[in-house]
Amino acid sequence: MKDSSPKPAARSFAFGPFVLFPERQLLLKGEQPVHMGGRAFDLLTVLIERPGELVSKGELIARAWPDLTVDASNLKVNIA
C-alpha cells in the first residue's frame, strides 16, 4: 500500500548569502556548495536553529561529539 500523505518540506535557514539545509547536510553560498566538515556543520546547525539564544559550550560539544568526551579545544578549532 502506497503512503499518499504529503511529505514534510525540508527545513532551510537563510542568512546573508547562505542557505543551510540541515537534513541534506548542505550549505550553499548563492548557488555554490560550501565544503565543511561534519562536526563544523553540526555546530553551525545548532547555532542557526537557535537565533539570538546563548548556546553553552556543553550543548555544542554534546551536539557535535555525542557519547564522546572531548576537550573544549576541539570546539574552538571547529568554530574557527
VOBA-1610 file (N, C-alpha, C; in pm, whole numbers, padded with zeros to 5 digits, always signed):
BEGIN
Met+00085-00118+00000Met+00000+00000+00000Met+00089+00124+00000Lys+00064+00214-00089Lys+00143+00335-00103Lys+00092+00443-00008Asp+00186+00509+00061Asp+00152+00619+00151Asp+00134+00746+00069Ser+00014+00801+00068Ser-00012+00921-00012Ser-00011+01048+00072Ser+00030+01036+00199Ser+00033+01156+00282Ser+00144+01249+00233Pro+00123+01379+00245Pro+00224+01474+00196Pro+00352+01463+00277Lys+00464+01474+00210Lys+00595+01470+00275Lys+00622+01607+00336Pro+00680+01611+00458Pro+00711+01741+00516Pro+00819+01811+00434Ala+00807+01942+00424Ala+00907+02020+00349Ala+01039+02018+00424Ala+01148+02013+00350Ala+01281+02016+00411Ala+01302+02152+00476Arg+01359+02150+00596Arg+01389+02277+00662Arg+01504+02345+00592Ser+01500+02476+00592Ser+01613+02554+00541Ser+01620+02683+00620Phe+01741+02735+00632Phe+01766+02859+00705Phe+01850+02949+00616Ala+01801+03068+00589Ala+01874+03164+00506Ala+01935+03270+00597Phe+02062+03302+00570Phe+02131+03407+00645Phe+02239+03464+00554Gly+02234+03596+00535Gly+02327+03659+00441Gly+02317+03592+00306Pro+02431+03560+00243Pro+02428+03495+00112Pro+02415+03343+00122Phe+02392+03290+00242Phe+02393+03146+00265Phe+02253+03089+00285Val+02237+02961+00250Val+02118+02884+00283Val+02166+02750+00336Leu+02117+02714+00454Leu+02154+02589+00521Leu+02038+02492+00513Phe+02065+02369+00468Phe+01967+02261+00462Phe+02016+02151+00556Pro+01975+02154+00685Pro+02030+02060+00783Pro+02012+01912+00746Glu+01895+01875+00702Glu+01869+01733+00673Glu+01950+01683+00554Arg+01989+01773+00467Arg+02069+01734+00350Arg+02219+01753+00375Gln+02254+01805+00495Gln+02393+01836+00527Gln+02454+01921+00416Leu+02382+02030+00382Leu+02421+02114+00270Leu+02415+02261+00310Leu+02524+02332+00280Leu+02530+02477+00297Leu+02564+02535+00161Leu+02480+02627+00116Leu+02504+02694-00012Leu+02539+02840+00012Lys+02632+02890-00065Lys+02660+03033-00072Lys+02619+03072-00213Gly+02506+03138-00224Gly+02448+03160-00356Gly+02405+03024-00410Glu+02461+02986-00521Glu+02430+02856-00582Glu+02540+02753-00557Gln+02650+02794-00492Gln+02766+02707-00476Gln+02767+02639-00340Pro+02789+02507-00336Pro+02802+02438-00207Pro+02929+02483-00135Val+02917+02495-00003Val+03031+02528+00082Val+03076+02397+00146His+03202+02362+00128His+03255+02238+00183His+03301+02262+00326Met+03252+02179+00418Met+03293+02188+00557Met+03279+02052+00621Gly+03352+02032+00729Gly+03348+01904+00798Gly+03214+01881+00867Gly+03187+01756+00897Gly+03060+01717+00959Gly+03037+01780+01095Arg+03141+01786+01176Arg+03123+01845+01309Arg+03103+01995+01300Ala+03175+02061+01212Ala+03155+02205+01191Ala+03012+02230+01143Phe+02962+02142+01056Phe+02825+02155+01007Phe+02726+02138+01123Asp+02749+02041+01210Asp+02661+02020+01325Asp+02659+02142+01416Leu+02776+02201+01438Leu+02784+02321+01523Leu+02710+02438+01459Leu+02730+02460+01331Leu+02660+02567+01261Leu+02509+02545+01270Thr+02466+02423+01252Thr+02323+02393+01256Thr+02261+02427+01390Val+02325+02386+01499Val+02267+02416+01631Val+02264+02565+01657Leu+02363+02639+01610Leu+02363+02784+01629Leu+02254+02851+01544Ile+02236+02805+01423Ile+02133+02861+01333Ile+01993+02828+01383Glu+01976+02710+01442Glu+01844+02670+01492Glu+01800+02753+01612Arg+01895+02819+01677Arg+01862+02894+01800Arg+01908+03039+01791Pro+01854+03114+01695Pro+01899+03253+01678Pro+01869+03338+01801Gly+01968+03419+01836Gly+01951+03509+01949Gly+01963+03445+02085Glu+01987+03314+02090Glu+01999+03243+02217Glu+02145+03216+02249Leu+02174+03210+02376Leu+02306+03170+02421Leu+02311+03017+02421Val+02408+02961+02352Val+02424+02816+02347Val+02555+02784+02420Ser+02547+02702+02522Ser+02664+02675+02605Ser+02765+02585+02533Lys+02888+02592+02580Lys+02992+02503+02527Lys+02949+02357+02543Gly+02892+02326+02657Gly+02847+02189+02682Gly+02745+02141+02582Glu+02649+02227+02547Glu+02547+02191+02448Glu+02610+02170+02311Leu+02702+02258+02275Leu+02768+02246+02144Leu+02850+02118+02137Ile+02924+02090+02241Ile+03006+01968+02244Ile+02917+01844+02238Ala+02807+01845+02313Ala+02715+01730+02313Ala+02654+01708+02175Arg+02630+01814+02101Arg+02570+01801+01967Arg+02671+01749+01866Ala+02793+01799+01871Ala+02893+01761+01770Ala+02966+01631+01804Trp+02978+01602+01933Trp+03050+01481+01977Trp+02964+01402+02074Pro+02849+01352+02029Pro+02763+01277+02121Pro+02835+01150+02168Asp+02819+01121+02294Asp+02876+01000+02354Asp+03028+00998+02356Leu+03092+01113+02338Leu+03238+01121+02345Leu+03276+01229+02445Thr+03389+01212+02507Thr+03445+01315+02593Thr+03557+01382+02516Val+03542+01511+02492Val+03644+01585+02417Val+03680+01711+02494Asp+03796+01762+02465Asp+03843+01887+02524Asp+03777+02005+02454Ala+03759+02114+02526Ala+03697+02233+02468Ala+03776+02288+02350Ser+03903+02253+02341Ser+03984+02300+02226Ser+03931+02243+02095Asn+03869+02126+02098Asn+03807+02070+01976Asn+03696+02162+01927Leu+03622+02216+02020Leu+03514+02309+01986Leu+03573+02436+01924Lys+03677+02488+01985Lys+03742+02610+01934Lys+03792+02591+01792Val+03855+02479+01765Val+03909+02450+01631Val+03796+02444+01527Asn+03687+02377+01562Asn+03578+02363+01465Asn+03500+02491+01445Ile+03490+02574+01548Ile+03424+02703+01532Ile+03506+02794+01443Ala+03639+02789+01460Ala+03728+02872+01379Ala+03718+02830+01234
//
